[in-house]
């Protein structure tokens, strides 16, 4: 039986792919779980319309992400930390702290999209990447200064 995938399914393919599967697998597993539906002419036409709508939504999300990236490129955060001997920080600057500082400036950025390889443990100026979308990322300048 030919079916059209409605979700990405690792063993079969991606959204919109038309695949040939056994009848029982389609009837008992894929179709009841809304992973796929029968590949009829009407469903194929509906799929094309759905793909067009998804492409439009994706384009809008990318444009919004690019606007936010341009705004974040000009943002400079100052984080004050307690410092011990040799200008070593007590603790470290984490993505959570950067996220909170961005929230104070009016940008709602989740800590999980801040790509800090490891916490910052020294004073200085750092460029921290923020992945807004799979195609769009921005860099935020973070100043770590003594308290």
ZIGILIN-V118769 format. One line per field, one symbol per residue. ss: DSSP state (A for helix, B for strand, O for the rest). phi: phi as a letter, one per 40 degrees, with the letter a starting at -180 (. if undefined). Layout:
BEGIN
ss: ???
phi: ???
END
This chain:
BEGIN
ss: OBBBBOOOBOOOBOOOOBBBOOAAAAAAAAOOOOOBBBOOAAAAAAAAAAAAAAAAAAAAAAAAAAAAAAAAAOOBBBBBBOBOAAABBBBBBOAAAAAAAAAAOOOOOOAAABBOOOOBBBOBBBBBBBBOOOOOBBBBBBBBBBO
phi: .cbbccbcbdcbibdgccbcbcdcccccbccccfcaadcbdccccccccccccccccccccccccccccccccccbbbbcbcbbcffcccgacbccccccccccchbcbccccccccadcbbcibbcbcbccacbbbbbbcbbbbcc
END
